[in-house]
Amino acid sequence: MSEKKERKPPRPVCGAETREKILDAAEALFAEHGFEGASMRMITARAGVNLAAVNYHFGSKENLLREIFRRRLAEITEERRRRLAQLQRDAEALGKAVRPSRIVEAFFAPLLELARTEGGRRFLQLLGRTMTDPSAFVRHVLAKEYGDVTDEYLEALYRSLPGVPHAEIFWRFHFMLGAVSYAIAGAGGLQQLAGESFDDHDPAKLEARLMSFLLGGLRAPLPDFAAQAHAG
């Protein structure tokens, strides 16, 4: 008689460790393939769990994406608010307005500092991809997680640049978000076009280059729409 093989107990679907494995796997796959391109089958295979585990912890693919953003962006949002509040307290104590460059640094620095860890770099790749994702659902998730603190920073910029039309400040902030999204998504596309290799994996250099670029854009002369209309 052949001996019966001892059955291994099924892996538990509950527990913090399983939940984190699912989040890490989904974060990586969403970054690689996009929200629509990463299937639940791919996520469960990468995490080493079954579909029941994903459903137990998150209920749906949409809720899984929401939680990925929530666990990363909650800390970033808190740090952004802390830095902005500190800038405002310091400026009030000196009787001066907050410098616009300091506001920009306070907004983007907590995000760029994520690039110092492997998990942070993976999330930044996901964020860079999803900020240009055409999916209405993805845009809604980002607006919900990002919207309030972004409005607070825009209001701070409006106050620090009283002579600049709000529309111009808004557009420049929009361009900054686009530049950061493209940069943190990776320089692979640019390197293929240029046929050169860059040290884009150095987080310190990426942060320094981006901040220099963003502040240069903030300080650039305003467009002269009247002169353009006359020339046309």
C-alpha positions, 0 to 999 in steps of 0.5 A, spaced: 500 500 500 502 506 498 502 511 503 498 517 503 501 524 502 500 528 508 496 534 506 499 541 507 494 546 511 491 551 506 495 558 507 491 563 511 487 568 507 487 573 513 493 576 516 497 582 516 503 579 512 498 576 507 495 583 506 502 586 505 504 581 500 498 582 495 499 590 496 506 589 494 505 584 488 499 589 485 503 595 486 509 592 482 504 589 477 500 596 476 507 599 475 509 595 470 502 593 466 498 599 468 491 598 472 487 595 466 493 591 464 495 587 470 490 582 471 487 579 478 490 572 476 497 576 475 497 579 482 495 572 485 500 569 482 506 574 484 503 574 491 503 567 492 495 567 494 489 565 491 483 569 489 479 568 496 485 572 499 484 578 495 477 578 496 477 577 503 482 583 504 480 588 499 473 586 495 475 588 488 481 590 484 479 597 484 479 597 492 486 594 491 488 600 487 485 605 492 489 602 498 496 602 495 495 609 494 492 610 501 498 607 504 503 611 501 500 618 500 497 618 507 504 619 510 506 624 504 500 628 505 501 629 512 508 631 511 506 636 506 501 639 511 507 639 516 512 642 512 507 648 509 504 649 516 512 650 519 513 655 513 507 659 514 509 659 522 516 661 520 514 667 515 509 669 520 514 670 525 519 674 521 513 678 518 514 676 511 511 672 506 513 665 504 518 664 498 514 661 493 520 656 492 520 654 499 513 652 497 514 648 491 520 644 495 515 642 501 510 639 496 515 635 491 520 633 496 516 628 500 514 625 494 522 625 491 524 622 498 521 616 496 526 614 491 531 612 496 528 606 498 526 600 493 519 600 495 518 607 494 521 607 487 516 602 485 510 606 488 513 612 484 513 608 477 506 607 479 504 614 480 508 616 474 504 611 470 497 613 473 498 620 473 497 620 465 492 614 465 486 615 461 482 611 466 476 615 469 477 611 475 484 612 476 484 619 475 478 619 481 482 615 486 488 620 485 484 626 485 481 624 492 488 622 495 491 628 492 486 633 491 485 637 498 493 638 499 494 640 492 489 645 493 492 648 500 499 648 496 496 652 490 492 657 495 499 658 498 502 660 492 497 664 490 498 668 496 506 668 495 505 671 488 500 676 489 502 679 482 501 673 478 494 671 475 492 665 478 491 661 472 498 662 470 500 659 477 495 653 476 498 652 469 505 652 472 504 647 478 500 643 472 507 643 468 511 641 474 506 635 476 507 633 469 515 633 469 515 629 476 510 624 473 514 623 467 521 623 471 519 618 476 516 613 471 523 612 469 528 615 463 528 609 459 524 612 453 529 618 453 535 613 453 532 609 447 531 615 443 538 618 445 542 612 444 545 614 451 545 611 458 544 616 464 545 615 471 537 615 472 537 610 478 541 615 483 535 618 487 539 624 490 541 626 483 534 625 480 531 629 486 537 635 485 535 635 477 528 635 478 528 641 484 532 645 479 528 644 473 522 645 477 524 652 480 527 654 474 520 653 471 517 657 477 521 663 476 521 663 468 518 670 465 510 670 464 508 669 457 506 676 453 499 674 450 498 681 448 505 681 444 503 674 441 496 676 439 499 682 435 504 678 432 499 673 429 
